């Protein structure tokens, strides 16, 4: 894999590079968000490790700019632990969020989990168009229509809907959502799942009825 490490701290970049190359991957470095955006325009990476607090251009802004042209998985790296920062990271398309200080082994485990999940999603997606009454989901094109009108979902909202469809009729706990959709155990903070599903329901309009709340457990997609 080609992995881009974006962090203004040389020590962090050096340590992560050693672990990345030790596992047989290629490591590339950027010291700020501006440099990362430029490198992504000129190269294709399999995954990006992106720090948030950096000079010139912060990590959030860099991810938003990169995502305009490249659908590359991103793991945010930050010393900031506020829920708002994590939710915002997921909203702009981040796939995981690691707080500092972290173990390089943990970061590598997160990389492997995210890339495996992305590979499975790509393999699962095909040209199939699924309809539930007036709700149409184009799995390959990642497009969602409500009564013929296209609705714009955030990357995370689409992942949740896709996960719902793959597991329709099955009760899904909030903990399982966090493990399977976010790829890590965000233990003790179910609001992350509830917040995203609330926004997804709003976008689905009258077809929000397909997402059923199971009191004390989680959710189920019934259509």
Backbone torsions as a table, in degrees:
resi	resn	phi	psi	omega
1	UNK	NA	149.2	173.4
2	UNK	-101.0	114.7	-173.7
3	UNK	-117.4	127.4	178.5
4	UNK	-100.0	123.2	178.6
5	UNK	-104.4	118.1	-177.8
6	UNK	-116.0	110.2	-178.7
7	UNK	-162.1	140.9	-179.6
8	UNK	-82.1	-4.2	177.9
9	UNK	-96.9	115.3	-177.7
10	UNK	-59.1	-39.7	-177.8
11	UNK	-61.0	-42.5	179.7
12	UNK	-64.6	-44.1	179.5
13	UNK	-61.8	-41.0	-177.7
14	UNK	-65.0	-45.8	-179.3
15	UNK	-64.3	-45.0	-179.7
16	UNK	-65.5	-38.8	177.8
17	UNK	-58.9	-43.4	-179.5
18	UNK	-59.6	-45.0	-179.3
19	UNK	-69.9	-39.6	179.6
20	UNK	-61.8	-47.2	-178.7
21	UNK	-72.3	-29.8	178.4
22	UNK	-62.8	-32.5	179.8
23	UNK	-89.7	11.6	173.3
24	UNK	87.0	17.1	179.4
25	UNK	-103.0	167.9	175.9
26	UNK	-97.7	133.3	-179.9
27	UNK	-113.1	136.7	176.4
28	UNK	-128.0	150.0	-174.4
29	UNK	-124.8	146.4	172.0
30	UNK	-140.8	139.5	-175.1
31	UNK	-96.4	-5.0	176.8
32	UNK	-158.4	169.1	-176.2
33	UNK	-64.1	-36.1	-179.9
34	UNK	-61.9	-44.7	179.1
35	UNK	-64.9	-37.8	179.8
36	UNK	-63.5	-44.3	178.8
37	UNK	-60.2	-44.2	-179.9
38	UNK	-62.5	-43.2	-178.5
39	UNK	-66.1	-36.0	-179.1
40	UNK	-71.3	-26.6	176.7
41	UNK	-71.7	-29.2	-175.6
42	UNK	-98.4	-15.1	-176.0
43	UNK	-139.7	161.3	174.4
44	UNK	-109.7	128.7	179.2
45	UNK	-117.2	153.3	179.5
46	UNK	-82.3	-26.8	178.4
47	UNK	-164.3	152.7	-179.8
48	UNK	-124.3	134.3	171.6
49	UNK	-102.0	114.4	-169.9
50	UNK	-120.3	116.2	173.4
51	UNK	-72.1	158.0	-178.6
52	UNK	-95.9	-55.1	-176.2
53	UNK	-84.0	101.2	-179.7
54	UNK	-141.8	156.9	176.9
55	UNK	-72.1	164.7	176.8
56	UNK	69.4	-58.0	180.0
57	UNK	-149.3	122.7	-177.2
58	UNK	-72.1	166.3	-176.1
59	UNK	-62.6	-39.5	179.4
60	UNK	-60.9	-47.3	-179.4
61	UNK	-64.8	-38.8	179.7
62	UNK	-63.8	-43.1	179.9
63	UNK	-62.8	-44.4	180.0
64	UNK	-60.3	-39.1	179.8
65	UNK	-69.9	-42.5	-179.9
66	UNK	-64.7	-40.2	-176.7
67	UNK	-67.6	-14.6	178.0
68	UNK	-66.0	-28.4	-176.0
69	UNK	-126.2	-16.4	-176.6
70	UNK	-130.1	127.2	176.6
71	UNK	-93.2	71.1	-176.6
72	UNK	-108.9	137.8	177.6
73	UNK	-62.8	143.9	-178.4
74	UNK	-133.8	133.7	172.3
75	UNK	-113.4	120.3	179.9
76	UNK	-80.4	141.5	176.5
77	UNK	-119.6	125.5	-178.0
78	UNK	-160.9	150.7	174.5
79	UNK	-85.8	-8.0	-179.7
80	UNK	-83.9	125.9	-174.0
81	UNK	-110.7	3.4	-178.1
82	UNK	-62.4	142.4	-180.0
83	UNK	-58.9	-37.3	-178.9
84	UNK	-57.4	-43.3	-179.1
85	UNK	-63.1	-40.9	179.8
86	UNK	-65.9	-46.0	-179.7
87	UNK	-62.9	-41.2	179.8
88	UNK	-64.6	-38.8	177.6
89	UNK	-59.8	-43.8	179.1
90	UNK	-68.0	-35.5	-179.1
91	UNK	-62.1	-36.9	-177.3
92	UNK	-87.3	2.8	173.7
93	UNK	111.3	6.8	177.4
94	UNK	-67.9	148.3	-177.8
95	UNK	-99.3	-19.9	-179.8
96	UNK	-159.2	166.8	-175.6
97	UNK	-144.7	117.5	-178.6
98	UNK	-113.9	127.6	-179.6
99	UNK	-93.9	143.5	177.8
100	UNK	-85.7	149.1	-4.2
101	UNK	-75.1	148.7	-178.1
102	UNK	-131.2	163.0	175.4
103	UNK	-90.1	130.2	177.3
104	UNK	-56.2	-33.2	177.9
105	UNK	-64.2	-38.1	178.4
106	UNK	-65.7	-41.8	179.4
107	UNK	-60.9	-42.2	178.4
108	UNK	-64.0	-37.8	177.7
109	UNK	-64.4	-39.7	178.2
110	UNK	-65.5	-41.0	177.9
111	UNK	-58.3	-48.3	-178.9
112	UNK	-63.6	-38.0	-179.8
113	UNK	-67.0	-44.8	-178.4
114	UNK	-66.0	-46.0	-178.7
115	UNK	-66.4	-35.5	177.4
116	UNK	-66.2	-42.4	-179.9
117	UNK	-64.4	-41.4	178.9
118	UNK	-64.3	-39.8	178.8
119	UNK	-63.8	-42.5	179.0
120	UNK	-64.1	-37.4	178.8
121	UNK	-64.6	-43.1	-179.7
122	UNK	-64.1	-41.6	179.9
123	UNK	-67.1	-33.7	-177.8
124	UNK	-76.0	-30.1	-177.4
125	UNK	-77.3	137.6	176.2
126	UNK	-145.4	-163.5	-176.5
127	UNK	-80.4	1.9	-177.3
128	UNK	-62.2	134.1	173.9
129	UNK	-111.9	119.6	-176.1
130	UNK	-104.3	135.5	-179.7
131	UNK	-122.7	136.0	173.4
132	UNK	-127.6	95.8	-173.0
133	UNK	56.2	-119.3	-178.6
134	UNK	-91.7	6.5	178.0
135	UNK	-96.8	118.8	-178.9
136	UNK	-117.5	129.8	-179.5
137	UNK	-123.9	117.6	175.6
138	UNK	-92.1	102.0	-172.7
139	UNK	-64.4	-42.3	-177.6
140	UNK	-72.8	-41.1	-177.6
141	UNK	-84.1	-5.3	-178.7
142	UNK	52.7	49.5	179.8
143	UNK	-122.6	142.1	-179.7
144	UNK	-127.6	133.5	-179.6
145	UNK	-125.7	137.1	175.1
146	UNK	-114.4	110.8	-177.1
147	UNK	52.2	43.9	176.2
148	UNK	84.8	-8.5	179.9
149	UNK	-102.5	126.7	-177.6
150	UNK	-70.7	136.3	177.0
151	UNK	-114.7	141.9	-178.7
152	UNK	-93.3	120.6	177.3
153	UNK	-109.2	152.6	172.8
154	UNK	-72.9	160.5	178.3
155	UNK	-53.3	-40.4	-177.8
156	UNK	-71.3	-36.8	177.5
157	UNK	-63.6	-40.3	178.3
158	UNK	-65.0	-41.1	178.7
159	UNK	-59.9	-40.8	-179.9
160	UNK	-65.3	-45.2	179.5
161	UNK	-63.1	-43.4	178.6
162	UNK	-60.4	-41.6	179.1
163	UNK	-65.6	-41.2	176.8
164	UNK	-58.2	-47.8	-176.5
165	UNK	-63.8	-41.7	178.7
166	UNK	-64.4	-27.3	-176.6
167	UNK	-116.7	29.5	-176.5
168	UNK	-61.1	139.1	-179.1
169	UNK	86.8	-3.3	-178.0
170	UNK	-108.5	133.3	176.5
171	UNK	-70.4	130.4	-177.2
172	UNK	-124.3	122.0	179.6
173	UNK	-76.7	160.3	177.7
174	UNK	-62.4	-37.7	-179.8
175	UNK	-62.6	-39.6	179.9
176	UNK	-69.2	-37.1	174.6
177	UNK	-55.9	-48.7	-177.1
178	UNK	-61.7	-41.4	-178.3
179	UNK	-70.9	-42.8	-173.0
180	UNK	-86.3	-35.3	-177.5
181	UNK	-92.4	-42.8	178.6
182	UNK	-88.9	-26.1	175.8
183	UNK	86.5	11.4	176.8
184	UNK	-155.4	165.8	-175.9
185	UNK	-92.0	97.3	177.9
186	UNK	-85.8	62.9	-168.4
187	UNK	-60.4	134.7	173.1
188	UNK	82.6	7.4	-179.7
189	UNK	-133.6	72.1	-179.1
190	UNK	-67.9	-14.3	-178.3
191	UNK	-61.9	-25.0	178.4
192	UNK	-59.2	-48.5	179.4
193	UNK	-66.4	-47.9	-176.9
194	UNK	-59.9	-41.0	-179.3
195	UNK	-62.7	-45.9	-178.8
196	UNK	-68.6	-39.2	179.7
197	UNK	-68.5	-34.7	176.0
198	UNK	-60.3	-44.0	179.1
199	UNK	-68.1	-39.1	177.6
200	UNK	-62.4	-45.4	178.4
201	UNK	-58.1	-42.5	-179.8
202	UNK	-59.8	-40.9	-179.6
203	UNK	-70.9	-28.5	-179.4
204	UNK	-81.1	-7.8	176.6
205	UNK	56.0	-126.6	-175.0
206	UNK	-65.9	-18.4	-179.5
207	UNK	-86.0	8.2	170.4
208	UNK	-60.2	-19.0	-178.6
209	UNK	-61.4	-22.1	-179.4
210	UNK	-70.9	-23.5	179.7
211	UNK	-93.8	105.5	-174.1
212	UNK	-99.7	130.7	177.6
213	UNK	-83.8	129.3	176.8
214	UNK	-105.3	105.6	-174.5
215	UNK	-54.8	127.9	177.4
216	UNK	80.3	-2.1	-178.8
217	UNK	-126.2	-68.1	-176.2
218	UNK	173.8	-119.5	-174.5
219	UNK	-143.0	165.0	174.5
220	UNK	-148.5	140.7	177.6
221	UNK	-96.9	112.8	-178.6
222	UNK	-118.3	112.4	-179.4
223	UNK	-149.7	NA	NA
